Amino acid sequence: MRNNWFIMRNLGMMCFFLSPSRDATRRRGPKNKSRIRRHAIESALAFVVTGVTTSLARAEAVQNVSPVTTENPIPTRSLWDMLVAGGPLLIPIAIASFVLFVFVFERFVSLRRGCVIPGPFVRRFLQQLRDGELDRDEALTLCAENPSHTSSVFAAAVKKWGRPAVEVEQAILDSGERAANRLRRYLRVINGVATISPLLGLLGTVWGMMQAFNSIATADAMGRPELLAAGISSALLTTAAGLFVAIPALVFYLFFVGRVDRLIIDIDALGQDLVGLISAEAIQEQKPTKTTKKKAA
């Protein structure tokens, strides 16, 4: 459209400049007038033909260029092709991700608060001890019937029934340490996945760069970047895969460590309540209260 507008403008300007004035027509006569007009028309037709030819040439050039872009589209790869191109080191990274999934699921189930510190058992056990409804053998039986990390700590303390508070507390500390070790089970596996996965990715990076430089050394790589693409792609894919596994593993490890610490603190607090109920000092304090109640009855 812009080219056509330029053509029409130039045509109008030529017609204006080439058209004879009224005084010149009178002086030159009708023959000269017809010859000037014919010359102006021929010049205008020449400009029109030139403009049309130029427009057709440009349109033909655009049509010739467009099929080239459609015949050579941008190459794409599927996810499976990318994993295959990553090299053999993606296999141990995939195994590490599967191990991470299994042990994270197991820890989520095992570290539930209701599984570690069963609320109904703890409240009933302590309340019955306060009311004097349990003796040593009955308390041990109740702990054995309700297996959990908290009941194992309570059982270790009940075995020191009537001993000084120091001995009862030491039994709670020893049993609590064993319970903490059981709660921290498999956390080293998760931490190991978080540590090893980036190293496997780094090893894949080194391996891919070695392949890339080997391609340069054994072939004429000047002006042929496709010879380097395979090695560089393998290096980047293994690094990304290693980080993709290591970052969630580290997050889960820190989360489970914090949960285990909170559970251990709660178990220790419950153990201190139990010391105040079954230690020798606590029993001596409870005897005058019981005798007073009997006398009042």
PAZAPA-4460 file (N, C-alpha, C; in steps of 0.05 Angstrom, whole numbers, plus 32768, in hexadecimal, padded with zeros to 4 digits):
% residues 297
    n_x    n_y    n_z   ca_x   ca_y   ca_z    c_x    c_y    c_z   seq   type   mol
   8011   7FE8   8000   8000   8000   8000   8011   8019   8000     1      M     A
   8027   8018   800F   8038   802F   8010   8046   8034   7FF6     2      R     A
   804F   801E   7FE8   805B   8020   7FCE   8047   802C   7FBA     3      N     A
   802E   8022   7FBA   801A   802D   7FA8   8015   804B   7FAC     4      N     A
   8016   8053   7FC5   8012   806F   7FCB   8028   8080   7FC0     5      W     A
   8041   8076   7FC3   8058   8085   7FB7   8056   8086   7F99     6      F     A
   804C   8070   7F8C   804A   8070   7F6F   8035   8085   7F66     7      I     A
   801E   8086   7F74   8009   8099   7F6C   8012   80B6   7F71     8      M     A
   8022   80BA   7F87   802B   80D5   7F8B   803F   80DE   7F76     9      R     A
   8052   80CC   7F6E   8064   80D3   7F59   8056   80D8   7F3E    10      N     A
   8041   80C7   7F39   8032   80CB   7F20   8024   80E6   7F1F    11      L     A
   8018   80ED   7F36   800B   8107   7F36   801E   811E   7F33    12      G     A
   8035   811C   7F40   8049   8132   7F3D   8053   8134   7F20    13      M     A
   8057   811D   7F12   8060   811F   7EF7   804B   812A   7EE5    14      M     A
   8032   8122   7EEA   801D   812E   7ED9   801B   814C   7EDD    15      C     A
   801F   8155   7EF6   801E   8171   7EFB   8034   8180   7EED    16      F     A
   804D   8176   7EF0   8064   8184   7EE4   8064   8182   7EC6    17      F     A
   805B   816B   7EBB   805C   8167   7E9E   8044   8173   7E8F    18      L     A
   802F   8179   7E9D   8018   8185   7E8F   801F   81A2   7E88    19      S     A
   801B   81AB   7E6F   8022   81C6   7E66   800E   81DA   7E71    20      P     A
   8018   81F2   7E76   8007   8208   7E7F   7FF6   8212   7E69    21      S     A
   7FE2   8222   7E70   7FCF   822D   7E5C   7FDD   823F   7E48    22      R     A
   7FF0   8250   7E52   7FFD   8262   7E40   800F   8253   7E2D    23      D     A
   801C   823E   7E37   802E   822F   7E25   801E   8220   7E10    24      A     A
   8006   8217   7E17   7FF5   8209   7E04   7FEC   821B   7DEE    25      T     A
   7FE6   8234   7DF5   7FDE   8247   7DE1   7FF4   824D   7DCE    26      R     A
   800D   824F   7DD9   8023   8255   7DC8   802C   823E   7DB6    27      R     A
   802B   8225   7DC2   8035   820E   7DB3   8022   8202   7D9F    28      R     A
   8009   8205   7DA5   7FF5   81FA   7D92   7FEC   81DF   7D9A    29      G     A
   7FD8   81D5   7D8C   7FCC   81BB   7D94   7FDE   81A3   7D8F    30      P     A
   7FF0   81A3   7D7C   8002   818D   7D77   8015   8189   7D8E    31      K     A
   8021   819F   7D97   8034   819D   7DAD   8025   8194   7DC7    32      N     A
   800D   819D   7DCA   7FFE   8196   7DE2   7FF9   8178   7DE3    33      K     A
   7FF0   816C   7DCD   7FEB   814F   7DCC   8004   813F   7DD0    34      S     A
   801B   8148   7DC5   8034   813A   7DC9   803D   813B   7DE6    35      R     A
   803A   8150   7DF4   8042   8153   7E10   8031   8141   7E22    36      I     A
   8017   8141   7E1C   8005   812F   7E2C   800C   8112   7E27    37      R     A
   8012   810A   7E0E   8019   80EF   7E09   8032   80E7   7E17    38      R     A
   8046   80F8   7E18   805F   80F3   7E27   805A   80F0   7E45    39      H     A
   8048   8100   7E50   8042   80FE   7E6C   8034   80E4   7E73    40      A     A
   8022   80DB   7E61   8014   80C2   7E65   8027   80AB   7E64    41      I     A
   8039   80AB   7E50   804D   8096   7E4E   805F   8094   7E67    42      E     A
   8067   80AB   7E72   8078   80AB   7E8A   8069   80A0   7EA2    43      S     A
   804F   80A8   7EA4   803F   809E   7EBA   803B   8080   7EB9    44      A     A
   8036   8076   7EA0   8033   8059   7E9D   804D   804A   7EA4    45      L     A
   8063   8056   7E9D   807D   8049   7EA4   8081   8047   7EC2    46      A     A
   8079   805C   7ED1   807B   805C   7EEE   8068   8047   7EFA    47      F     A
   8050   8045   7EEF   803D   8031   7EF9   8047   8015   7EF4    48      V     A
   8051   8010   7EDC   805C   7FF5   7ED6   8073   7FEE   7EE9    49      V     A
   8085   8002   7EED   809C   7FFD   7EFF   8093   7FF7   7F1B    50      T     A
   807F   8006   7F25   8075   8000   7F41   8068   7FE5   7F43    51      G     A
   8058   7FDE   7F2F   804B   7FC3   7F30   805F   7FAD   7F2F    52      V     A
   8073   7FB0   7F1E   8088   7F9C   7F1B   8097   7F99   7F36    53      T     A
   809D   7FAF   7F43   80AB   7FAE   7F5D   809B   7F9F   7F72    54      T     A
   8081   7FA6   7F73   806F   7F99   7F86   806D   7F7B   7F81    55      S     A
   806B   7F73   7F68   8069   7F56   7F62   8083   7F48   7F69    56      L     A
   809A   7F55   7F64   80B3   7F49   7F6B   80B6   7F44   7F89    57      A     A
   80AD   7F58   7F99   80AE   7F55   7FB6   809C   7F3F   7FC0    58      R     A
   8084   7F3E   7FB5   8071   7F29   7FBC   807C   7F0D   7FB6    59      A     A
   8089   7F0A   7F9E   8095   7EF1   7F97   80AC   7EE9   7FA9    60      E     A
   80BB   7EFE   7FB2   80D2   7EF8   7FC4   80C7   7EEE   7FDF    61      A     A
   80B1   7EFA   7FE9   80A6   7EF2   8003   809B   7ED5   8000    62      V     A
   808F   7ECF   7FEA   8085   7EB4   7FE6   809B   7E9F   7FE5    63      Q     A
   80B2   7EA8   7FDA   80C8   7E95   7FD8   80D6   7E91   7FF3    64      N     A
   80D4   7EA5   8005   80E2   7EA3   801F   80D1   7E93   8032    65      V     A
   80B6   7E96   8032   80A5   7E8A   8046   80A7   7E6C   8046    66      S     A
   80A9   7E5E   8030   80AB   7E41   8032   80C4   7E37   803F    67      P     A
   80D9   7E48   803F   80F2   7E3F   804C   80EE   7E3D   806A    68      V     A
   80DF   7E51   8076   80DA   7E50   8092   80C8   7E39   809A    69      T     A
   80B6   7E31   808A   80A5   7E1A   8090   80B2   7E00   808C    70      T     A
   80C5   7DFE   807A   80D3   7DE5   8075   80E7   7DDF   808A    71      E     A
   80F1   7DF3   8099   8106   7DEF   80AD   80FB   7DF9   80C8    72      N     A
   80E8   7DEB   80D5   80DE   7DF4   80EF   80F3   7DF0   8105    73      P     A
   80ED   7DFC   811D   80FF   7DFA   8134   80FE   7DDE   813F    74      I     A
   8114   7DD0   8141   8114   7DB4   814B   810C   7DB3   8169    75      P     A
   80FC   7D9F   8170   80F3   7D9B   818B   80F8   7D7E   8193    76      T     A
   80FA   7D7A   81AE   80FF   7D5F   81B9   80EB   7D59   81CF    77      R     A
   80E4   7D40   81D1   80D2   7D38   81E7   80E2   7D34   8200    78      S     A
   80D3   7D30   8217   80E0   7D2C   8231   80F0   7D12   8231    79      L     A
   80E6   7CFD   8224   80F5   7CE4   8223   810F   7CE7   8214    80      W     A
   810E   7CF6   81FD   8127   7CFB   81EE   813B   7D0B   81FF    81      D     A
   8131   7D1E   820E   8144   7D2D   821F   8150   7D1B   8235    82      M     A
   8141   7D09   8240   814C   7CF7   8255   8160   7CE4   8249    83      L     A
   815A   7CDA   8231   816D   7CC8   8223   8187   7CD7   821D    84      V     A
   8184   7CF1   8214   819C   7D00   820E   81AC   7D08   8227    85      A     A
   81A0   7D05   823E   81AE   7D0C   8257   81C5   7CF9   825D    86      G     A
   81C5   7CE2   8253   81DB   7CCF   8257   81D5   7CBB   826D    87      G     A
   81E7   7CA9   8272   81E2   7C93   8286   81E1   7C9C   82A2    88      P     A
   81EC   7CB4   82A9   81EB   7CBD   82C5   81D0   7CC6   82CE    89      L     A
   81BD   7CC8   82BC   81A2   7CCE   82C4   8195   7CB6   82D2    90      L     A
   819F   7C9E   82CD   8193   7C86   82DA   8197   7C86   82F8    91      I     A
   81AF   7C8A   8303   81B1   7C8B   8320   81A2   7CA3   832C    92      P     A
   81A0   7CB9   831D   8190   7CD0   8328   8173   7CC8   8329    93      I     A
   8169   7CB9   8315   814D   7CB0   8316   8149   7C9C   832D    94      A     A
   815C   7C8B   8332   815A   7C78   8349   815A   7C88   8363    95      I     A
   816A   7C9C   8366   816B   7CAC   837E   8150   7CBA   8382    96      A     A
   8143   7CC4   836D   8129   7CD0   8370   8114   7CBC   8379    97      S     A
   8115   7CA3   8370   8102   7C8F   8379   8107   7C88   8397    98      F     A
   8120   7C86   839F   8126   7C81   83BB   811C   7C98   83CC    99      V     A
   8120   7CB0   83C3   8116   7CC7   83D2   80F8   7CC6   83D6   100      L     A
   80E9   7CC0   83C1   80CC   7CBE   83C3   80C4   7CA9   83D7   101      F     A
   80D0   7C92   83D7   80C8   7C7C   83E9   80CC   7C84   8406   102      V     A
   80E4   7C8E   840C   80EA   7C94   8428   80DC   7CAD   8432   103      F     A
   80D7   7CC0   8421   80C8   7CD7   842A   80AB   7CCF   8431   104      V     A
   809F   7CBD   8421   8084   7CB3   8427   8084   7CA4   8441   105      F     A
   8099   7C93   8445   809A   7C84   845E   809D   7C95   8477   106      E     A
   80AD   7CAA   8475   80B1   7CBC   848C   8098   7CCD   8491   107      R     A
   808A   7CD4   847D   8071   7CE3   8481   805D   7CD2   8491   108      F     A
   805C   7CB8   848B   804A   7CA6   849A   8054   7CA1   84B6   109      V     A
   806E   7C9C   84B9   8079   7C93   84D3   807B   7CAA   84E7   110      S     A
   807F   7CC3   84DE   8083   7CDA   84F0   8069   7CE9   84F5   111      L     A
   8053   7CDD   84F1   803A   7CEA   84F9   8039   7CEC   8518   112      R     A
   802E   7D02   8521   802E   7D06   853E   801D   7CF0   854C   113      R     A
   8006   7CE9   8540   7FF6   7CD4   854C   8003   7CB9   854D   114      G     A
   8017   7CB4   853C   8026   7C9B   853C   803C   7C9B   8551   115      C     A
   8049   7CB2   8555   805F   7CB4   8568   8055   7CB9   8584   116      V     A
   8043   7CCC   8587   8038   7CD3   85A1   8019   7CD0   85A0   117      I     A
   800F   7CB8   85A4   7FF2   7CB4   85A3   7FE4   7CC2   85BA   118      P     A
   7FD4   7CD6   85B3   7FC8   7CE7   85C8   7FB6   7CD8   85DB   119      G     A
   7FA3   7CC7   85D2   7F92   7CBA   85E6   7FA1   7CA9   85FA   120      P     A
   7FB5   7C9A   85F1   7FC5   7C89   8603   7FD3   7C9A   8618   121      F     A
   7FE0   7CB0   860F   7FF0   7CC0   8621   7FDE   7CCD   8636   122      V     A
   7FC8   7CD8   862E   7FB6   7CE6   8641   7FAB   7CD1   8655   123      R     A
   7FA2   7CBA   864C   7F97   7CA6   865E   7FAC   7C9B   8671   124      R     A
   7FC4   7C96   8667   7FD9   7C8B   8677   7FE1   7C9E   868E   125      F     A
   7FE6   7CB7   8688   7FED   7CCA   869C   7FD7   7CD0   86B0   126      L     A
   7FBE   7CD1   86A6   7FA8   7CD6   86B8   7FA3   7CBE   86CC   127      Q     A
   7FA6   7CA6   86C3   7FA3   7C8F   86D4   7FBA   7C8E   86E9   128      Q     A
   7FD2   7C97   86E2   7FE7   7C99   86F6   7FE1   7CAE   870A   129      L     A
   7FD6   7CC4   8703   7FD0   7CD9   8716   7FBA   7CD0   8729   130      R     A
   7FA7   7CC1   871E   7F91   7CB7   872F   7F99   7C9F   8740   131      D     A
   7FB1   7C94   873C   7FBA   7C7C   874A   7FAC   7C63   8741   132      G     A
   7FA3   7C61   8729   7F96   7C49   871F   7FA8   7C35   8713   133      E     A
   7FC2   7C3B   8710   7FD5   7C29   8704   7FEC   7C23   8717   134      L     A
   7FF4   7C0A   8717   800D   7C04   8725   8023   7BFE   870F   135      D     A
   803A   7BF5   8718   8050   7BF1   8706   8049   7BDD   86F0   136      R     A
   803F   7BC6   86F7   803A   7BB1   86E4   8024   7BB9   86D0   137      D     A
   800F   7BC6   86DA   7FF9   7BCE   86C9   8003   7BE4   86B5   138      E     A
   8014   7BF6   86BE   801F   7C0A   86AC   8030   7BFE   8696   139      A     A
   8040   7BEA   869D   8050   7BDD   8689   803F   7BCE   8675   140      L     A
   802A   7BC1   867E   8017   7BB3   866C   800A   7BC7   8659   141      T     A
   8001   7BDE   8664   7FF4   7BF2   8653   8007   7BFD   863E   142      L     A
   8021   7C00   8645   8034   7C0A   8631   8039   7BF5   861B   143      C     A
   8039   7BDC   8623   803E   7BC6   860F   8026   7BC3   85FD   144      A     A
   800E   7BC9   8606   7FF6   7BC7   85F5   7FF4   7BDE   85E2   145      E     A
   8002   7BF4   85E6   8000   7C0B   85D5   801C   7C12   85CB   146      N     A
   8027   7C03   85B8   8043   7C08   85AF   8046   7C22   85A0   147      P     A
   8059   7C32   85A8   8060   7C4B   859A   807B   7C54   85A6   148      S     A
   8085   7C69   859B   809E   7C74   85A6   809A   7C7F   85C2   149      H     A
   8084   7C8C   85C7   807E   7C97   85E1   807A   7C81   85F6   150      T     A
   806C   7C6C   85EE   8067   7C56   8601   8081   7C47   8609   151      S     A
   8094   7C46   85F6   80AE   7C3A   85FD   80BD   7C4A   8611   152      S     A
   80BB   7C65   860F   80C8   7C76   8623   80BA   7C74   863E   153      V     A
   80A0   7C73   863D   8091   7C70   8656   8097   7C55   8663   154      F     A
   809A   7C3F   8654   80A0   7C25   865F   80BC   7C25   866C   155      A     A
   80CF   7C32   8660   80EA   7C34   866C   80E9   7C43   8686   156      A     A
   80D8   7C58   8688   80D6   7C67   86A1   80C7   7C57   86B6   157      A     A
   80B2   7C48   86AE   80A2   7C39   86C2   80B3   7C22   86CE   158      V     A
   80C6   7C18   86BF   80D8   7C03   86CB   80E9   7C0E   86E2   159      K     A
   80EB   7C28   86E4   80F9   7C35   86FA   80E5   7C3F   870F   160      K     A
   80CE   7C33   8710   80B9   7C3C   8722   80C3   7C3C   873F   161      W     A
   80BF   7C52   874D   80C7   7C55   8769   80E4   7C5B   876D   162      G     A
   80F4   7C5E   8758   8110   7C66   875B   8112   7C84   875C   163      R     A
   812A   7C8E   8764   812D   7CAB   8764   8129   7CB8   8749   164      P     A
   8122   7CD1   8749   811B   7CDF   8731   8132   7CE0   871D   165      A     A
   814B   7CE0   8727   8163   7CE0   8716   8164   7CC7   8705   166      V     A
   815E   7CB0   8711   815F   7C97   8702   8149   7C95   86EE   167      E     A
   8131   7C9F   86F6   811B   7C9E   86E3   8120   7CB0   86CB   168      V     A
   812B   7CC8   86D0   8132   7CDA   86BA   8147   7CCF   86A8   169      E     A
   815B   7CC1   86B4   8170   7CB5   86A3   8164   7C9F   8692   170      Q     A
   8152   7C8F   869C   8145   7C7B   868C   8135   7C87   8675   171      A     A
   8128   7C9E   867A   8119   7CAC   8665   812C   7CB7   8650   172      I     A
   8142   7CC2   8659   8156   7CCC   8645   8161   7CB6   8634   173      L     A
   8168   7CA0   8640   8173   7C8A   8630   815E   7C7F   861C   174      D     A
   8146   7C7B   8625   8131   7C71   8613   812A   7C86   85FE   175      S     A
   812A   7C9F   8606   8124   7CB5   85F3   8139   7CB7   85DD   176      G     A
   8152   7CB2   85E4   8168   7CB2   85D0   8164   7C9B   85BC   177      E     A
   815C   7C84   85C5   8156   7C6E   85B3   813E   7C74   85A1   178      R     A
   812A   7C80   85AD   8112   7C88   859D   8119   7C9D   8588   179      A     A
   812B   7CB0   858F   8133   7CC5   857C   8142   7CB8   8565   180      A     A
   8153   7CA4   856B   8161   7C97   8555   814D   7C88   8542   181      N     A
   8139   7C7D   854D   8125   7C70   853C   8115   7C84   852C   182      R     A
   8110   7C9B   8538   8102   7CB0   8529   8112   7CBB   8512   183      L     A
   812D   7CBC   8516   813E   7CC7   8501   8146   7CB2   84ED   184      R     A
   813B   7C9B   84EE   8141   7C86   84DA   8139   7C8F   84BE   185      R     A
   814A   7C88   84AB   8147   7C8E   848E   814B   7CAC   8487   186      Y     A
   814F   7CBD   849B   8155   7CD9   8494   8170   7CDC   8487   187      L     A
   8183   7CCA   848E   819D   7CCA   8481   819B   7CC3   8464   188      R     A
   8187   7CB1   845D   8184   7CAA   8441   817A   7CC3   8431   189      V     A
   8168   7CD2   843D   815E   7CEA   842F   8174   7CFE   842C   190      I     A
   8184   7D01   8442   819B   7D14   8440   81B0   7D0A   842C   191      N     A
   81B3   7CF0   842A   81C6   7CE5   8416   81BD   7CEB   83FA   192      G     A
   81A3   7CE9   83F5   8199   7CEF   83DA   819E   7D0D   83D4   193      V     A
   8199   7D1E   83E8   819D   7D3B   83E3   81BB   7D41   83DE   194      A     A
   81CD   7D30   83E8   81E9   7D36   83E5   81F4   7D29   83CB   195      T     A
   81EB   7D11   83C4   81F6   7D03   83AE   81EB   7D0C   8393   196      I     A
   81D2   7D14   8392   81C6   7D1C   8378   81D4   7D32   836A   197      S     A
   81DC   7D49   8378   81EB   7D5D   836A   8206   7D54   8360   198      P     A
   8212   7D41   836F   822C   7D37   8366   8229   7D26   834D   199      L     A
   8214   7D16   834C   820F   7D07   8333   820A   7D1A   831C   200      L     A
   81FB   7D30   8321   81F7   7D44   830B   8211   7D51   8303   201      G     A
   8222   7D57   8316   823C   7D62   830F   824D   7D4F   82FF   202      L     A
   824C   7D35   8307   825B   7D21   82F7   8250   7D1F   82DB   203      L     A
   8236   7D21   82D8   822A   7D22   82BD   8233   7D3A   82AD   204      G     A
   8236   7D50   82BB   8240   7D69   82AD   825C   7D65   82A3   205      T     A
   826D   7D59   82B4   8289   7D54   82AB   828A   7D40   8294   206      V     A
   8279   7D2C   8296   8278   7D18   8281   826F   7D24   8267   207      W     A
   825B   7D35   8268   8251   7D41   824F   8265   7D54   8243   208      G     A
   8273   7D64   8254   8288   7D76   8249   829F   7D66   823D   209      M     A
   82A5   7D4F   8249   82BA   7D3F   823D   82B2   7D35   8221   210      M     A
   8298   7D2D   821E   828F   7D25   8203   8290   7D3D   81F0   211      Q     A
   8289   7D55   81FA   8289   7D6C   81E8   82A5   7D72   81DE   212      A     A
   82B9   7D72   81F0   82D4   7D78   81E8   82E0   7D61   81D7   213      F     A
   82D6   7D49   81DC   82DF   7D33   81CB   82D5   7D36   81AF   214      N     A
   82BD   7D41   81AC   82B2   7D46   8191   82C3   7D5C   8183   215      S     A
   82CB   7D6F   8192   82DC   7D84   8186   82F7   7D79   817D   216      I     A
   8302   7D67   818D   831D   7D5D   8187   831D   7D49   8170   217      A     A
   8307   7D3A   816D   8307   7D25   8159   82FA   7D2D   813F   218      T     A
   82EE   7D44   813D   82E0   7D4D   8125   82E5   7D6B   8121   219      A     A
   82E0   7D74   8109   82E2   7D90   8102   82C9   7D9E   810C   220      D     A
   82CA   7DAA   8124   82B2   7DB6   8130   82AE   7DD3   8128   221      A     A
   82C0   7DDE   8118   82BD   7DFA   8110   82A5   7DFD   80FE   222      M     A
   8292   7E0E   8106   827A   7E12   80F7   8266   7DFB   80F9   223      G     A
   826A   7DE9   810B   8257   7DD2   810F   8250   7DCF   812C   224      R     A
   823F   7DE1   8137   8238   7DDF   8153   8229   7DC7   815B   225      P     A
   821D   7DB8   8148   820D   7DA1   814F   821F   7D8B   815B   226      E     A
   8239   7D8B   8155   824B   7D78   8161   824F   7D7B   817F   227      L     A
   824A   7D94   8189   824D   7D99   81A5   8232   7D97   81B4   228      L     A
   821C   7D96   81A6   8202   7D97   81B3   81FC   7D7F   81C5   229      A     A
   8204   7D67   81BD   81FE   7D50   81CC   820B   7D50   81E8   230      A     A
   8225   7D57   81E8   8234   7D57   8201   822A   7D6D   8214   231      G     A
   8225   7D85   8209   821B   7D9B   821A   81FF   7D95   8224   232      I     A
   81EE   7D89   8214   81D3   7D82   821D   81D4   7D6D   8233   233      S     A
   81E5   7D59   8231   81E8   7D45   8246   81F1   7D52   8260   234      S     A
   8204   7D65   825E   820E   7D72   8276   81F9   7D82   8284   235      A     A
   81E9   7D91   8275   81D5   7DA2   8281   81BE   7D91   828D   236      L     A
   81B6   7D7C   827F   81A0   7D6B   8288   81A6   7D5D   82A2   237      L     A
   81BE   7D52   82A4   81C5   7D44   82BD   81C8   7D57   82D4   238      T     A
   81D2   7D6F   82D0   81D4   7D82   82E5   81B8   7D8A   82EF   239      T     A
   81A6   7D90   82DC   818B   7D97   82E3   817C   7D80   82F2   240      A     A
   8180   7D68   82E9   8173   7D51   82F6   817D   7D4D   8312   241      A     A
   8197   7D50   8316   81A2   7D4D   8331   8198   7D62   8344   242      G     A
   8196   7D7B   833B   818B   7D90   834D   816D   7D8C   8351   243      L     A
   815F   7D81   833D   8142   7D7D   8340   813C   7D68   8355   244      F     A
   814E   7D55   835A   814A   7D41   836E   8156   7D4B   8389   245      V     A
   816C   7D59   8389   817A   7D60   83A2   816B   7D76   83B1   246      A     A
   815F   7D89   83A4   8152   7D9F   83B2   813A   7D95   83C2   247      I     A
   8127   7D85   83B7   8111   7D7B   83C8   811B   7D68   83DE   248      P     A
   8130   7D59   83D9   813B   7D47   83ED   8145   7D57   8405   249      A     A
   8153   7D6D   8400   815D   7D7D   8416   8146   7D8A   8426   250      L     A
   8132   7D93   8418   811A   7D9F   8425   810C   7D8B   8437   251      V     A
   8108   7D72   842D   80FB   7D5E   843D   810C   7D56   8455   252      F     A
   8126   7D55   8451   8138   7D4E   8468   8136   7D62   847E   253      Y     A
   8137   7D7B   8478   8135   7D90   848C   811A   7D90   849A   254      L     A
   8105   7D8A   848A   80EA   7D89   8495   80E8   7D72   84A9   255      F     A
   80F2   7D5A   84A3   80EF   7D43   84B4   8101   7D46   84CD   256      F     A
   8118   7D53   84CA   8129   7D57   84E2   811B   7D69   84F6   257      V     A
   810E   7D7E   84EC   80FF   7D90   84FE   80E8   7D82   850B   258      G     A
   80DA   7D71   84FC   80C4   7D62   8509   80CE   7D4F   851E   259      R     A
   80E4   7D41   8519   80EE   7D2E   852D   80F7   7D3D   8546   260      V     A
   8103   7D54   8543   810B   7D64   855B   80F3   7D6C   856B   261      D     A
   80DD   7D75   855E   80C5   7D7D   856D   80B9   7D65   857C   262      R     A
   80B9   7D4E   856F   80AD   7D36   857C   80BE   7D2D   8594   263      L     A
   80D8   7D2F   8592   80EA   7D28   85A9   80E5   7D3B   85C0   264      I     A
   80E2   7D54   85BA   80DD   7D67   85D0   80C3   7D61   85DE   265      I     A
   80AE   7D5A   85CF   8095   7D53   85DB   8096   7D3A   85EC   266      D     A
   80A5   7D25   85E2   80A8   7D0D   85F1   80B7   7D12   860B   267      I     A
   80CB   7D23   860A   80DA   7D2A   8622   80C9   7D38   8637   268      D     A
   80B8   7D4A   862D   80A5   7D57   8640   8092   7D44   864D   269      A     A
   8088   7D31   863E   8076   7D1C   864A   8085   7D0B   865E   270      L     A
   809F   7D05   8658   80AF   7CF5   866A   80B3   7D03   8685   271      G     A
   80B7   7D1E   8684   80BA   7D2D   869D   80A0   7D2C   86AD   272      Q     A
   8089   7D2C   86A0   8070   7D29   86AF   806E   7D0E   86BC   273      D     A
   8078   7CF9   86AE   8078   7CDE   86BA   808B   7CDC   86D1   274      L     A
   80A1   7CEA   86D1   80B4   7CE9   86E7   80A7   7CF4   8701   275      V     A
   8097   7D09   86FD   8089   7D14   8714   8072   7D03   871F   276      G     A
   806D   7CEC   8713   8058   7CDA   871C   8062   7CC0   8727   277      L     A
   8079   7CB6   871E   8082   7C9B   8726   809D   7C9B   8735   278      I     A
   80AA   7CB1   8738   80C4   7CB2   8746   80BF   7CAF   8764   279      S     A
   80D5   7CA8   8772   80D3   7CA4   878F   80C9   7CBE   879D   280      A     A
   80D4   7CD5   8794   80CC   7CEE   87A0   80AE   7CF3   879C   281      E     A
   80A4   7CED   8784   8088   7CF2   877E   8076   7CDF   878E   282      A     A
   807F   7CC6   8792   806F   7CB3   87A2   806E   7CBB   87BF   283      I     A
   8084   7CC5   87CA   8085   7CCE   87E5   8072   7CE6   87E9   284      Q     A
   8070   7CF8   87D5   805E   7D0F   87D8   8041   7D06   87D6   285      E     A
   803C   7CF0   87C7   8020   7CE8   87C3   8016   7CD8   87DC   286      Q     A
   8027   7CCB   87EC   801E   7CBB   8803   800F   7CCC   8818   287      K     A
   801A   7CE3   8820   800A   7CF3   8834   7FEF   7CFB   8829   288      P     A
   7FED   7D00   8810   7FD3   7D08   8805   7FC0   7CF1   8806   289      T     A
   7FC9   7CD8   8801   7FB7   7CC1   8801   7FAE   7CBB   881E   290      K     A
   7FC1   7CBD   8832   7FBA   7CB8   884E   7FA6   7CCC   8858   291      T     A
   7FA9   7CE5   884F   7F96   7CFA   8857   7F7B   7CF4   884D   292      T     A
   7F79   7CEB   8834   7F5F   7CE4   8829   7F52   7CCD   8837   293      K     A
   7F62   7CB9   8840   7F57   7CA2   884F   7F4C   7CAA   886A   294      K     A
   7F5C   7CBC   8878   7F52   7CC5   8892   7F39   7CD5   8890   295      K     A
   7F37   7CE5   887A   7F1F   7CF5   8876   7F07   7CE3   8870   296      A     A
   7F0C   7CCD   8862   7EF7   7CBA   885C   7EEE   7CAC   8876   297      A     A
***
